[in-house]
Amino acid sequence: MLSVYGVAPSEQLFKGTSEAEFPAFHGRPVGGPVLVDCKVSIVKLGSHALGDQQSWVWKPVTQGYAVALENQPLSSLKNHLRGLRTLKDESGQNRLWPWFDPRYLKLVLRGLDGDDLVRLFGPVTLFAFALENGVELFSQQDGSLQVKVVSKC
């Protein structure tokens, strides 16, 4: 069974019931005008959300992303995302990064392969990101990134 959830800063949610909320965590802004100290929520979405960003309950839709899990409980997503709060930089130091910001997550997804990509996906089957007129779906197969664009007709 496929379950679809949205991940976005809590203040961006206009409707929908929060399934899980992550408390703010402290640190400096990372890589631009993205606040690292904000609450992030997970909301339940319908499976049609993977092909149509109009059903995403946060606005603007570019401020969050959707994920799909196959036969996994919400707790596996919540625990996985909790583990994404830090990322090792080139010098091996753990750094806070805005894992909830689709711009940064897409950069990281595009920059990884092999076991690193598999670890970043964890229980997630698909990451879905808003495009101007559609949705971009990221999946991985055998440690290789697969990207598919679903255009809205």
C-alpha positions as CSV (number, residue, x, y, z in Angstrom):
1,M,0.0,0.0,0.0
2,L,1.3,3.4,-1.0
3,S,1.1,6.2,1.6
4,V,1.8,9.8,0.6
5,Y,2.8,12.6,3.0
6,G,3.8,16.2,2.7
7,V,6.8,17.7,4.5
8,A,6.8,21.5,5.0
9,P,7.5,24.2,7.6
10,S,4.5,24.3,9.9
11,E,3.7,27.9,9.3
12,Q,3.2,27.1,5.6
13,L,0.3,24.7,6.2
14,F,-3.1,26.2,5.4
15,K,-5.3,23.2,5.9
16,G,-4.9,19.6,6.8
17,T,-4.1,17.9,10.0
18,S,-0.6,17.5,11.1
19,E,0.4,13.9,11.4
20,A,3.7,14.7,13.1
21,E,5.5,17.9,14.0
22,F,9.2,18.3,14.6
23,P,10.3,20.9,17.2
24,A,12.5,23.7,16.1
25,F,16.3,23.1,16.3
26,H,18.9,25.7,16.9
27,G,21.7,26.7,14.5
28,R,22.8,29.3,12.0
29,P,21.0,29.7,8.7
30,V,22.6,27.4,6.1
31,G,23.4,28.4,2.6
32,G,21.1,31.4,2.3
33,P,17.9,32.8,3.6
34,V,16.5,29.6,4.9
35,L,15.7,29.5,8.6
36,V,17.0,26.4,10.3
37,D,15.0,27.2,13.4
38,C,11.5,26.4,12.4
39,K,9.0,23.7,13.1
40,V,8.4,21.2,10.3
41,S,5.2,19.1,10.0
42,I,4.2,16.0,8.1
43,V,0.7,15.9,6.7
44,K,-1.2,13.0,5.1
45,L,-2.0,13.4,1.4
46,G,-3.9,11.3,-1.1
47,S,-1.9,9.2,-3.6
48,H,-3.0,11.6,-6.4
49,A,-0.6,14.2,-4.8
50,L,2.3,12.6,-6.5
51,G,1.1,13.8,-9.9
52,D,-0.7,17.0,-9.0
53,Q,0.7,19.7,-6.7
54,Q,-2.7,21.4,-6.5
55,S,-3.6,19.0,-3.7
56,W,-0.6,20.0,-1.6
57,V,-1.9,21.8,1.5
58,W,1.0,24.1,2.1
59,K,1.4,27.4,0.2
60,P,3.5,28.2,-1.6
61,V,3.9,24.7,-2.9
62,T,7.6,25.3,-3.5
63,Q,8.2,25.5,0.3
64,G,7.8,21.7,0.9
65,Y,7.8,18.4,-0.9
66,A,5.8,15.1,-0.9
67,V,7.1,11.7,-0.1
68,A,5.7,8.2,-0.8
69,L,6.2,5.2,1.3
70,E,5.4,1.6,0.3
71,N,4.2,-0.6,3.1
72,Q,5.8,1.5,5.8
73,P,4.3,3.1,8.9
74,L,4.4,6.9,9.4
75,S,6.9,6.3,12.3
76,S,9.5,5.0,9.8
77,L,9.3,8.3,7.9
78,K,9.3,10.4,11.1
79,N,12.4,8.6,12.4
80,H,14.2,8.8,9.1
81,L,13.6,12.5,8.7
82,R,14.7,13.1,12.3
83,G,18.0,11.5,11.2
84,L,18.4,13.9,8.3
85,R,18.9,17.0,10.5
86,T,22.6,16.9,10.1
87,L,24.9,16.1,7.2
88,K,28.6,15.5,7.2
89,D,30.5,18.1,5.2
90,E,33.8,17.6,3.3
91,S,35.8,17.8,6.5
92,G,33.7,15.1,8.2
93,Q,32.0,17.6,10.5
94,N,28.3,17.3,11.2
95,R,26.4,20.4,10.0
96,L,22.8,21.4,10.4
97,W,21.2,21.8,7.0
98,P,17.6,22.6,5.9
99,W,16.5,19.1,5.1
100,F,12.9,20.3,4.8
101,D,13.7,22.8,2.1
102,P,13.2,21.2,-1.4
103,R,15.9,23.3,-3.0
104,Y,18.6,21.8,-0.7
105,L,17.2,18.3,-0.7
106,K,17.2,18.3,-4.5
107,L,20.8,19.4,-4.5
108,V,21.8,16.6,-2.1
109,L,19.8,14.0,-4.0
110,R,21.5,15.0,-7.3
111,G,24.9,14.9,-5.7
112,L,24.7,11.4,-4.2
113,D,24.9,7.9,-5.6
114,G,25.4,4.3,-4.3
115,D,25.0,3.6,-0.6
116,D,24.8,7.3,0.2
117,L,21.8,7.7,-2.0
118,V,20.2,4.6,-0.6
119,R,20.7,5.9,2.9
120,L,19.2,9.3,2.1
121,F,16.1,7.6,0.7
122,G,15.7,5.2,3.6
123,P,12.1,4.1,3.7
124,V,11.0,6.7,1.1
125,T,10.0,5.3,-2.3
126,L,9.6,8.7,-4.0
127,F,10.3,12.3,-3.3
128,A,8.0,14.7,-5.2
129,F,8.9,18.3,-5.8
130,A,6.8,21.1,-7.3
131,L,7.6,22.4,-10.8
132,E,6.0,25.4,-12.4
133,N,3.5,23.2,-14.3
134,G,3.9,19.7,-12.8
135,V,5.7,17.5,-10.3
136,E,9.2,16.1,-10.4
137,L,9.5,12.6,-9.0
138,F,12.9,11.4,-7.6
139,S,13.4,7.7,-6.9
140,Q,16.4,5.5,-6.6
141,Q,17.2,2.1,-8.0
142,D,20.3,0.2,-7.0
143,G,21.9,3.4,-5.8
144,S,21.2,5.3,-9.0
145,L,19.0,8.4,-9.0
146,Q,15.9,8.2,-11.3
147,V,14.0,11.5,-12.1
148,K,10.7,11.7,-13.9
149,V,8.6,14.8,-14.6
150,V,4.8,14.5,-14.5
151,S,3.3,17.5,-16.4
152,K,-0.1,18.8,-15.6
153,C,-2.2,18.8,-18.8
